[in-house]
Amino acid sequence: MSLRAKSRLLLSCSSALVMGAAVVSASFDAFAQVQVKPLGPMVLNPAPQTPVGEINAQPGSGLDQSQLAPLDPQFGEQTSEILDGQIVTGAEWEDGFDSGVRSLTELDMASPIISENTRFFMEQAIPGYQQIVAQGGWNQVTYPGRPLRVGQNHDSVVELRQRLITSGDLLPEAGLSKTFDSFVDAAVRRFQLRHGLSADGVVGKDTVDALNVPAVTRLRQLEMNLDRVKELAGKMKGKYIMVNIPAARIEAVENGVIRSRHTAVVGMKDRQTPILASAVHEVNFNPYWTVPVSIIRKDLIPRMQKDPSYLAKNNIRIFDWSGNKLEWDDIDWNTQQATQYRFTQDPGEKNSMGSIRINFHNKHQVYLHDTPEQSLFGSGNRFHSSGCVRVQNVRELVTWMLGSTTDGWDRALVDESIRSGERLDAKLKTRIPLFLSYVTAWASSDGAVHFRGDIYDMDGLNQPASGNVNLTMR
């Protein structure tokens, strides 16, 4: 089947799915607030043209501004560089840079990741992927050795265009020229957003790796995650908090509407954030931190061997289990003796919990919390923790939790409680369900199918790292 025929096939699937979406809208009254748009296997609905420079997260669009990098204003300049032995020359305005691009704000990033609607959208997207796989999948994209970006000409851009057309990120009318124009730039950004990459329009090694994950792998991901979504969708009702570990994202949801969305830092591969269902029952302001035995063994002992002043620098005190205080030199740091004692970090700027800890019952000794290391939230690789979940803009999440369940709480009181520096425990009058989940593929109301890297190898598909896993963003 020709490339154009494949794209037409996806667009015809989109038309059929629009009718199905209308049925779903009528069937799920509880989710009536979700705006249903044309659907498809990946990104099938042609978006309206947007002038260059206007691709930005608009108020109320639900588009995550932190993922959307600015357009490169230099695309019209005459430049030349060598990529893989080829001279890459900057293109002229007549190459179509001012012709308009597909709107990124058409992507539905305001609806919850998991709902009964999500299950329907995934079921409707799978046949499109099956057709792509049956026709041989999509082509591979050659990485030329250096990143490609708007304004360049290169043979790899032809492969890039073909790949993006097959997946529906680029309209077939854009053609297969060597020019990386604004149509390609917008299509790349859409692809990057769907795969948890920084939407900067730059095709670096990480974007190429995600492009080159075979279609059959993506199909298997969809099928496997459909079962996960079916199980979760029946549980996520009313008010809840959902952490999607592979996406390193948190959603606070109330009656099908996202009240706030937060970037997260989750567990490393060898210190995984557990998959569980619980309920938030308490918020600690300006908390102490008792260092878990696993971290004493893996982190604290090696650091003390290198720097005996580490505990003092980080306001960590040592106690035996009778409450007696010890000094650092009371312990033989060349053994595992330290694991027999309690290490407590005082509240303050250096506390690993930051200013807030969110408690929920679980056997893993994990929790949601603030962090003094705010720079990690801007990283593409947000898998740094020892199992707990660090929350960006945690005050907003806590304000919603306490304000919607417990009398007297608002943002001003949250801020004042932190500013006081005093220990304070706020118990929720009504507990809020919490789900730490593992979803690497899902579909949304706009027809876009989203993928994330299988960071804990739970899909069992041996796919290359893609999405937001171990990325340098170039």
Secondary structure as GFF3:
##gff-version 3
##sequence-region A 1 474
A	DSSP	alpha_helix	3	27	.	.	.	ID=ss1
A	DSSP	three_ten_helix	29	31	.	.	.	ID=ss2
A	DSSP	beta_strand	49	50	.	.	.	ID=ss3
A	DSSP	three_ten_helix	65	67	.	.	.	ID=ss4
A	DSSP	beta_strand	80	83	.	.	.	ID=ss5
A	DSSP	beta_strand	86	89	.	.	.	ID=ss6
A	DSSP	three_ten_helix	93	95	.	.	.	ID=ss7
A	DSSP	beta_strand	101	102	.	.	.	ID=ss8
A	DSSP	three_ten_helix	104	106	.	.	.	ID=ss9
A	DSSP	alpha_helix	116	134	.	.	.	ID=ss10
A	DSSP	alpha_helix	155	166	.	.	.	ID=ss11
A	DSSP	three_ten_helix	172	174	.	.	.	ID=ss12
A	DSSP	alpha_helix	182	194	.	.	.	ID=ss13
A	DSSP	alpha_helix	205	211	.	.	.	ID=ss14
A	DSSP	alpha_helix	215	233	.	.	.	ID=ss15
A	DSSP	beta_strand	239	244	.	.	.	ID=ss16
A	DSSP	beta_strand	249	254	.	.	.	ID=ss17
A	DSSP	beta_strand	257	267	.	.	.	ID=ss18
A	DSSP	beta_strand	276	285	.	.	.	ID=ss19
A	DSSP	beta_strand	289	290	.	.	.	ID=ss20
A	DSSP	alpha_helix	293	295	.	.	.	ID=ss21
A	DSSP	pi_helix	296	300	.	.	.	ID=ss22
A	DSSP	alpha_helix	301	306	.	.	.	ID=ss23
A	DSSP	alpha_helix	310	313	.	.	.	ID=ss24
A	DSSP	beta_strand	316	319	.	.	.	ID=ss25
A	DSSP	beta_strand	325	326	.	.	.	ID=ss26
A	DSSP	three_ten_helix	328	330	.	.	.	ID=ss27
A	DSSP	three_ten_helix	337	340	.	.	.	ID=ss28
A	DSSP	beta_strand	342	345	.	.	.	ID=ss29
A	DSSP	beta_strand	356	360	.	.	.	ID=ss30
A	DSSP	beta_strand	368	369	.	.	.	ID=ss31
A	DSSP	three_ten_helix	374	378	.	.	.	ID=ss32
A	DSSP	beta_strand	383	385	.	.	.	ID=ss33
A	DSSP	beta_strand	389	391	.	.	.	ID=ss34
A	DSSP	alpha_helix	394	403	.	.	.	ID=ss35
A	DSSP	alpha_helix	411	420	.	.	.	ID=ss36
A	DSSP	beta_strand	424	437	.	.	.	ID=ss37
A	DSSP	beta_strand	441	443	.	.	.	ID=ss38
A	DSSP	beta_strand	449	451	.	.	.	ID=ss39
###
